[in-house]
Amino acid sequence: MSIWELLLAFVVVVLMLVALLANVLVLMCFLYSADIRKQVPGLFILNLTFCNLLMAVSSMPLTLAGIIYKSQPGGDQVCHVVGFLETFLTTNSMLSMAALSIDRWIAVVFPLSYHSKMRFRDAALILGYTWLHSASFPIVAASLSWVGFHHLYASCTLYNKRPEDRTQFVIFTGVFHALSFLLSLVVLCFTYLKVLKVARFHCKRIDVITMQTLVLLVDIHPSVRERCLEEQRRRRQRATKKISTFIGTFILCFAPYVITRLVELSSVVHINSHWGIISKCLAYSKAVSDPFVYSLLRHQYKKTWKDILNKILKRSSINSSALAGESRSRNLPQLNE
């Protein structure tokens, strides 16, 4: 193995371990907190978490084996199943992010009618559509034998080995990425830009009230005034940062891989195998970033996993103190003798 392949293998191992740890932590928070389970977006986050976990235990290990051995890991049947799952899970993840953005859009733009427009039944219907949409493409690909080990990405994925099917495969790949990546990106941009517009409007109203208050309070200390103005600036930047993170991570992780898959269809451009694996690793990195972007960095999840950690530490300290008390009680008779 070359130094590049060793480095790429190390990256895949790190991505796999961090994705497993972070997504398991999100799942623990969901199971532990009744408040999180009561929220409608929790269904979308749960679906996204399961997709990321399955990706970490199915596709990532085979890609690691493909990098190390430079050949198809396992038999054809295993590769076909993993390739089917990889296509399904990637599409499902993209559509789950789009569903989360729609939920945020309804909550911010239509706050008074949110509970009537986004109920658990509505969320279940949206999830049903994402599963149906996500399953349709890999089913078609599997029925046409367009799933296999692709050396460019060292993974089991969409792959056409027959030259006579090239035109049909090009059309299929274009439609697949248009209705998965591009559709999700359009929904993300539309909904989050609407959310940003409303957030900026509310920030302006708060800023006006704050400035009027500062003008009336003549005797206010300069440090307090400066603190209020600093909070204004932070408030304006907070929504922009969050929305930039949502859209930016989606583009950064998926766009290189999707563009590489589309460029690959042209026989004119030669793609380096190292870049193919790097683009695949970027797509895998979404399974690592999702738990932090959508869950673990939010206040409710932070509080929940801190409560879980405190409970574990408290239980261990109680057990250790009980063991210490037991050992002392055993030693007392010996001292009396």
Summary of the structure (lengths in Angstrom):
residues: 337
radius of gyration: 25.5
end to end distance: 68.3
largest distance: 92.8
contacts: 1030
relative contact order: 0.12
helix: 85%
strand: 2%
